[in-house]
């Protein structure tokens, strides 16, 4: 099974973030990075078990948000995470910084002209799975910075899956490939 870090960049919904936490926990993801305007739970909840390959620079920093905002967002994420937010090592980064993962293959989950079908993709031993905004996906300028782009085939009339559902599909395929 590959070593996987997930980056959830500019995800709007706290419910999607909670579902992504729960999905990451179920698939043994090493780290969940929440970036951009993605809501994040209380930074004091950050677990960093010894098996975590990526260590944030500031593992015990104070949460900069007002207490009532921090608590409200943490409660909303907990509704779908159901405690996974206290089990999955996570970090919040205001800006998307892919350069810090130089030893990982950066894989974007996105529909693009250069994407490879998820069924045909052979995951490397270490990868970062990049998720993008619910409505507009990952911007073209960001896609230019990744190593691979994978896509989940769609057979219905809708153009995309919910980001948390897509995360589950991708993580299942990536952890069982081979």
C-alpha positions as CSV (number, residue, x, y, z in Angstrom):
1,X,0.0,0.0,0.0
2,X,1.4,3.4,-0.9
3,X,2.2,6.1,1.6
4,X,-0.4,8.8,1.0
5,X,-0.8,12.4,2.0
6,X,-4.0,14.2,1.1
7,X,-4.3,17.9,0.4
8,X,-7.8,19.4,0.5
9,X,-7.4,22.8,-1.1
10,X,-10.2,25.4,-1.0
11,X,-12.9,23.0,0.0
12,X,-15.9,25.1,1.2
13,X,-18.1,22.7,3.1
14,X,-17.3,21.6,6.7
15,X,-19.4,18.5,6.0
16,X,-17.1,17.6,3.1
17,X,-14.0,18.2,5.3
18,X,-15.4,16.0,8.0
19,X,-16.2,13.2,5.5
20,X,-12.7,13.6,4.0
21,X,-11.2,13.2,7.5
22,X,-13.2,10.0,8.1
23,X,-12.3,8.6,4.7
24,X,-8.6,9.4,5.3
25,X,-8.7,7.6,8.6
26,X,-10.4,4.5,7.1
27,X,-7.7,4.3,4.4
28,X,-4.7,4.9,6.7
29,X,-3.7,8.2,5.1
30,X,-0.4,9.5,6.7
31,X,-1.5,13.2,6.8
32,X,-4.3,15.5,5.7
33,X,-3.3,19.0,4.8
34,X,-6.1,21.6,4.7
35,X,-5.2,24.6,2.7
36,X,-6.5,27.9,1.4
37,X,-10.0,28.7,2.7
38,X,-10.7,25.1,3.6
39,X,-12.3,25.0,7.1
40,X,-10.2,23.2,9.7
41,X,-10.8,21.8,13.2
42,X,-9.1,23.1,16.3
43,X,-5.3,22.9,15.8
44,X,-5.0,21.5,19.3
45,X,-6.5,18.2,18.0
46,X,-3.5,17.5,15.7
47,X,-2.2,14.0,16.4
48,X,1.2,13.2,15.1
49,X,1.9,9.5,15.6
50,X,5.4,8.2,15.0
51,X,4.4,6.6,11.7
52,X,3.6,10.0,10.2
53,X,6.1,10.6,7.4
54,X,5.4,14.3,7.0
55,X,5.9,16.4,10.1
56,X,4.5,20.0,10.1
57,X,7.0,22.6,10.9
58,X,5.0,23.9,13.9
59,X,3.4,20.9,15.5
60,X,2.1,22.7,18.6
61,X,1.2,26.2,17.3
62,X,-1.8,28.1,18.7
63,X,-4.9,28.3,16.7
64,X,-5.2,31.9,15.4
65,X,-9.0,32.0,15.1
66,X,-11.4,33.5,17.7
67,X,-12.5,30.8,20.1
68,X,-16.2,30.9,19.1
69,X,-15.3,30.5,15.4
70,X,-12.8,27.7,16.1
71,X,-15.3,25.8,18.2
72,X,-18.2,26.3,15.8
73,X,-16.1,25.0,12.8
74,X,-14.7,22.1,14.9
75,X,-18.2,21.1,15.9
76,X,-19.4,21.2,12.2
77,X,-16.5,19.1,11.0
78,X,-17.1,16.6,13.8
79,X,-20.6,16.0,12.6
80,X,-19.3,14.0,9.7
81,X,-15.8,13.2,10.9
82,X,-17.2,11.5,14.0
83,X,-13.8,11.7,15.8
84,X,-11.5,11.0,12.9
85,X,-10.3,14.6,13.2
86,X,-8.6,13.5,16.4
87,X,-7.0,10.4,14.8
88,X,-5.7,11.7,11.4
89,X,-2.6,13.8,11.6
90,X,-3.5,17.1,9.9
91,X,-2.1,20.6,9.4
92,X,-3.6,23.8,8.1
93,X,-1.6,25.9,5.6
94,X,-3.0,29.2,4.3
95,X,-1.2,28.8,1.0
96,X,-0.9,25.7,-1.2
97,X,2.8,24.7,-1.1
98,X,3.6,21.6,-3.2
99,X,7.3,22.2,-3.1
100,X,7.5,20.8,0.5
101,X,6.6,17.4,-0.9
102,X,9.6,17.0,-3.2
103,X,10.1,13.3,-2.2
104,X,6.5,12.5,-3.1
105,X,4.7,12.2,-6.5
106,X,2.0,14.9,-6.6
107,X,-1.2,13.5,-8.1
108,X,-4.2,15.7,-8.8
109,X,-7.7,14.3,-8.8
110,X,-9.3,16.3,-11.6
111,X,-10.9,16.0,-15.0
112,X,-8.4,17.4,-17.6
113,X,-7.4,16.7,-21.2
114,X,-4.1,15.1,-19.8
115,X,-5.7,13.0,-17.1
116,X,-5.3,9.3,-16.8
117,X,-8.2,7.1,-15.8
118,X,-8.0,6.0,-12.2
119,X,-8.4,2.3,-13.3
120,X,-5.2,2.6,-15.4
121,X,-3.1,4.5,-12.9
122,X,-0.3,2.7,-11.1
123,X,0.4,4.6,-7.9
124,X,3.9,5.2,-6.8
125,X,5.1,4.2,-3.3
126,X,4.8,7.7,-2.0
127,X,2.2,10.2,-3.2
128,X,0.3,13.3,-2.4
129,X,-3.3,13.3,-3.5
130,X,-4.5,16.9,-4.3
131,X,-8.2,17.7,-4.1
132,X,-9.7,20.9,-5.4
133,X,-12.6,23.1,-4.9
134,X,-16.1,21.6,-5.1
135,X,-17.4,23.7,-8.0
136,X,-14.4,24.7,-10.1
137,X,-11.9,22.0,-9.2
138,X,-8.1,22.5,-9.3
139,X,-7.0,25.6,-11.2
140,X,-5.1,25.1,-14.5
141,X,-2.0,26.9,-13.1
142,X,-1.9,24.5,-10.2
143,X,-2.3,21.5,-12.5
144,X,0.8,22.6,-14.3
145,X,2.7,22.0,-11.0
146,X,1.7,18.4,-10.4
147,X,3.3,15.2,-11.6
148,X,0.1,13.3,-12.6
149,X,-3.6,13.9,-13.1
150,X,-6.0,11.1,-12.4
151,X,-9.7,11.1,-13.2
152,X,-12.6,9.0,-12.1
153,X,-14.7,7.8,-15.1
154,X,-18.3,9.2,-15.1
155,X,-21.1,7.1,-16.7
156,X,-24.1,9.2,-15.8
157,X,-25.2,12.6,-16.8
158,X,-23.6,14.6,-14.0
159,X,-20.1,15.9,-14.7
160,X,-18.5,15.1,-11.3
161,X,-18.7,13.4,-8.0
162,X,-18.9,15.2,-4.6
163,X,-15.4,15.9,-3.4
164,X,-15.7,13.6,-0.4
165,X,-17.1,10.8,-2.5
166,X,-14.4,11.2,-5.1
167,X,-11.8,11.1,-2.3
168,X,-13.2,7.7,-1.1
169,X,-13.2,6.3,-4.7
170,X,-9.7,7.5,-5.4
171,X,-8.2,6.3,-2.1
172,X,-9.8,2.9,-2.5
173,X,-8.3,2.5,-6.0
174,X,-4.9,3.9,-4.9
175,X,-4.6,1.6,-1.9
176,X,-5.8,-1.6,-3.6
177,X,-3.9,-1.2,-7.0
178,X,-1.3,-3.6,-7.9
